[in-house]
Amino acid sequence: MPLLENFSNFTIYSTEQYDQIISELEKQLKLLHSATLEYSTKVALFEAVNNSLEHGKLPVTIQFETKDHEVQINVKDSGEGFQVSQKVNLIAEKGIEVLLEESIFSERGRGIYMMYKLVNQVIFNEKGNEVSLVINTH
């Protein structure tokens, strides 16, 4: 049985669709081999989706793709994006552990740091309206 279908695509056109799409995403994630991997991927994915819904613009597209022992999940919204370089430079300068510790009691601002902590690789497009989460499955 393949880890996930080779390619799956979901699009959220309205907030009313959110629960239905989340349910479908959870079905995909249950196919990951370990519960820890499933949970950490779910948290990172939901942070990415929620950021797109809160800060971006509908529709939001979520794509799953498998390659060998890797899952890549892309989340893209139709908004204007954000200053990716500032956030990436801050992460490079301070490190994820320090940034997470500094923001542990903050209500906002931890989502991107959590994504970096929970998956193997986080890649933003230059515009800042698309994020790719890369998860090694072996």
C-alpha positions as CSV (number, residue, x, y, z in Angstrom):
1,M,0.0,0.0,0.0
2,P,1.4,3.4,-0.9
3,L,2.1,5.9,1.9
4,L,-0.4,8.3,0.3
5,E,-1.8,8.5,-3.1
6,N,0.9,9.8,-5.4
7,F,-0.9,13.1,-5.7
8,S,-3.9,14.6,-4.0
9,N,-5.3,18.0,-4.3
10,F,-7.8,19.9,-2.1
11,T,-9.1,23.4,-2.4
12,I,-10.9,25.5,0.2
13,Y,-13.2,28.0,-1.5
14,S,-15.1,29.1,1.6
15,T,-14.9,28.8,5.4
16,E,-17.9,26.6,5.3
17,Q,-15.8,23.9,3.5
18,Y,-13.1,24.0,6.2
19,D,-14.3,21.1,8.4
20,Q,-14.9,18.8,5.4
21,I,-11.5,19.5,3.9
22,I,-9.8,19.0,7.3
23,S,-11.5,15.7,7.6
24,E,-10.2,14.6,4.2
25,L,-6.7,15.9,5.2
26,E,-6.8,13.8,8.4
27,K,-7.6,10.7,6.3
28,Q,-4.5,11.3,4.2
29,L,-2.3,11.8,7.3
30,K,-3.5,8.6,8.9
31,L,-1.7,6.7,6.2
32,L,1.6,7.9,7.6
33,H,3.4,5.0,9.2
34,S,4.0,6.3,12.8
35,A,1.6,8.1,15.1
36,T,4.3,10.6,16.0
37,L,5.0,11.4,12.3
38,E,1.2,11.7,11.7
39,Y,0.7,14.0,14.7
40,S,3.7,16.3,13.9
41,T,2.7,16.5,10.3
42,K,-0.9,17.3,11.2
43,V,0.1,20.1,13.5
44,A,2.5,21.7,10.9
45,L,-0.1,21.3,8.1
46,F,-2.9,22.8,10.2
47,E,-0.7,25.7,11.1
48,A,0.0,26.3,7.4
49,V,-3.7,26.1,6.5
50,N,-4.8,28.3,9.4
51,N,-2.2,30.9,8.5
52,S,-3.5,30.9,4.9
53,L,-7.1,31.3,6.0
54,E,-6.3,34.0,8.6
55,H,-3.7,36.1,6.8
56,G,-4.2,35.2,3.1
57,K,-7.2,35.1,0.8
58,L,-9.4,32.3,-0.4
59,P,-9.2,30.0,-2.2
60,V,-6.5,28.0,-0.4
61,T,-5.1,25.0,-2.3
62,I,-3.5,22.0,-0.5
63,Q,-1.5,19.5,-2.5
64,F,0.0,16.2,-1.2
65,E,2.7,14.5,-3.3
66,T,4.8,11.4,-2.5
67,K,8.3,10.8,-3.8
68,D,10.2,7.7,-2.6
69,H,10.4,8.1,1.2
70,E,9.2,11.6,1.3
71,V,5.9,13.5,1.5
72,Q,5.6,17.0,0.2
73,I,2.6,19.1,1.2
74,N,2.1,22.5,-0.5
75,V,-0.3,25.1,0.9
76,K,-1.0,28.1,-1.2
77,D,-3.5,31.0,-0.7
78,S,-4.5,33.7,-3.1
79,G,-3.3,36.6,-0.8
80,E,-0.5,39.0,-1.1
81,G,1.9,37.0,1.0
82,F,4.3,38.3,3.7
83,Q,8.0,39.3,4.0
84,V,9.5,35.8,3.9
85,S,13.1,37.0,4.0
86,Q,12.6,38.7,7.4
87,K,11.2,35.6,9.0
88,V,13.8,33.3,7.5
89,N,16.7,35.6,8.5
90,L,15.3,35.7,12.1
91,I,15.2,31.9,12.2
92,A,18.7,31.7,10.8
93,E,20.0,34.3,13.3
94,K,18.3,33.0,16.5
95,G,17.4,29.4,15.8
96,I,14.1,27.7,16.2
97,E,14.5,26.5,19.8
98,V,15.2,30.1,21.0
99,L,12.3,31.6,19.0
100,L,9.9,28.9,20.3
101,E,11.0,29.5,23.8
102,E,10.6,33.3,23.4
103,S,7.1,33.0,22.0
104,I,5.8,30.1,24.2
105,F,3.2,32.2,25.9
106,S,2.3,34.4,23.0
107,E,-1.1,33.9,21.4
108,R,0.3,34.7,17.9
109,G,3.5,34.3,16.0
110,R,4.5,30.7,16.8
111,G,3.0,28.9,13.8
112,I,5.9,29.2,11.4
113,Y,8.4,28.3,14.1
114,M,6.3,25.2,14.9
115,M,6.3,24.2,11.3
116,Y,10.1,24.4,11.2
117,K,10.4,22.3,14.3
118,L,7.9,19.6,13.3
119,V,8.8,18.8,9.7
120,N,12.1,18.1,7.9
121,Q,12.0,21.1,5.6
122,V,9.9,24.3,5.2
123,I,10.1,26.2,1.9
124,F,8.3,29.4,1.2
125,N,7.9,30.9,-2.3
126,E,9.3,34.4,-2.7
127,K,5.9,36.1,-2.5
128,G,5.1,34.4,0.8
129,N,1.7,33.0,-0.1
130,E,2.9,29.4,-0.5
131,V,4.6,27.0,1.8
132,S,5.9,23.5,1.2
133,L,6.3,21.1,4.1
134,V,8.7,18.2,3.4
135,I,8.5,15.1,5.6
136,N,10.9,12.2,5.5
137,T,8.9,9.0,6.0
138,H,11.7,6.5,6.7
